[in-house]
Amino acid sequence: MKKKDIILLGTVFLIALILLGIGLMIKKAPAGDGSGLYVCIYRDGKQFGIYPLNEDNTLQLGSETEGRNSLVIKNRSAYVSEADCPGQDCIHMGRIDESGEEIICLPHKLVIRIEGGEPSMDVTVR
């Protein structure tokens, strides 16, 4: 390989990294201020709470018999910070911040869903 070939490859690689970084920043940017979006909480199929996504809040869900989960609503996203269920899958589901996203805790029969606004699209079919 000549010196010019190495410089060309390095430049192409650098441009690809810059474009990847820009794409990741755009994906992580919040879509809006969260107004119009709500965190809806369901236990055993019945809704028992609605909270605005744009207002910070920490909720203790459940009881000794139903099981306990701590739900944090902060910075226009919601996540389960603590749970006493085996596996801790609801904690590992991470943050949700777009309409239609859910956190599910099967042992506690708990569903936490973002509702309102426009649901985000995963794909476009033509």
C-alpha positions in Angstrom: 0.0 0.0 0.0 1.1 3.5 -0.8 1.1 6.4 1.6 -1.9 8.0 -0.2 -3.9 4.8 0.1 -3.3 4.7 3.9 -4.3 8.4 4.2 -7.5 7.7 2.1 -8.5 4.7 4.3 -7.8 6.7 7.5 -10.0 9.6 6.2 -12.9 7.3 5.3 -12.7 5.6 8.7 -12.7 8.9 10.5 -15.7 10.2 8.5 -17.5 6.9 9.3 -16.8 7.3 13.1 -18.1 10.9 13.0 -21.3 9.9 11.2 -21.9 7.1 13.7 -21.4 9.5 16.6 -23.8 12.0 15.2 -26.4 9.2 14.6 -26.1 8.0 18.2 -26.5 11.6 19.5 -29.6 12.1 17.5 -31.1 8.8 18.6 -30.4 9.6 22.3 -31.9 13.2 22.1 -35.3 13.5 23.8 -38.1 13.9 21.3 -39.8 16.7 23.2 -40.6 18.0 26.6 -42.8 15.0 27.6 -46.0 17.0 27.8 -48.9 15.0 26.6 -47.2 11.7 27.7 -48.3 9.8 30.8 -47.0 6.9 32.8 -49.9 4.5 33.2 -49.6 1.7 35.8 -51.6 -1.5 35.6 -51.7 -4.3 38.1 -53.4 -7.6 37.2 -54.9 -5.9 34.1 -56.5 -3.0 36.0 -55.3 0.6 35.8 -54.5 2.1 39.1 -52.4 5.1 38.4 -51.6 7.8 35.8 -48.7 10.2 36.2 -47.4 12.9 33.8 -44.0 12.0 32.3 -42.7 15.6 32.5 -43.1 15.8 36.3 -40.4 14.1 38.4 -41.8 11.6 40.9 -40.8 8.4 42.8 -43.5 5.9 43.5 -43.6 2.8 45.8 -45.8 0.3 44.1 -47.3 -2.8 45.7 -47.3 -4.2 49.2 -45.9 -7.1 51.2 -48.4 -9.5 49.6 -48.3 -8.2 46.1 -44.6 -7.5 45.9 -42.8 -4.1 45.8 -41.4 -2.1 43.0 -40.0 1.5 43.1 -40.8 3.5 40.0 -38.8 6.6 39.2 -40.1 9.3 36.8 -37.3 11.7 36.1 -36.0 13.7 33.1 -39.0 12.7 31.0 -38.4 9.0 31.3 -39.5 6.2 33.7 -37.7 3.2 35.1 -37.9 0.7 37.9 -35.1 1.3 40.4 -35.8 -1.4 42.9 -37.9 -4.6 43.0 -38.2 -7.6 45.3 -39.0 -10.0 42.5 -36.7 -12.8 41.5 -34.7 -12.1 38.3 -35.1 -8.4 38.5 -36.2 -8.3 34.8 -38.2 -5.1 35.3 -35.1 -3.3 36.5 -33.0 -4.6 33.5 -35.6 -3.3 31.0 -34.2 0.1 31.5 -35.7 3.5 30.9 -38.8 4.2 28.8 -39.6 7.6 27.3 -41.8 7.1 24.2 -45.4 6.4 23.7 -46.1 2.6 23.6 -43.0 1.5 25.5 -43.5 -0.7 28.5 -41.8 -2.2 31.6 -43.3 -5.5 32.7 -42.9 -7.3 36.0 -44.5 -10.7 35.6 -44.1 -11.9 39.2 -46.0 -8.8 40.5 -48.5 -8.7 37.5 -47.3 -5.1 36.9 -47.3 -3.2 33.6 -45.9 0.3 33.3 -46.7 1.9 29.9 -46.1 5.3 28.4 -49.3 6.5 26.8 -50.4 9.6 24.9 -48.6 11.6 22.2 -47.7 9.8 19.0 -46.3 6.3 19.2 -42.8 6.0 17.8 -42.4 3.9 14.6 -40.0 1.0 14.5 -40.3 0.4 10.7 -42.0 1.7 7.7 -43.8 -0.7 5.4 -44.5 0.2 1.7 
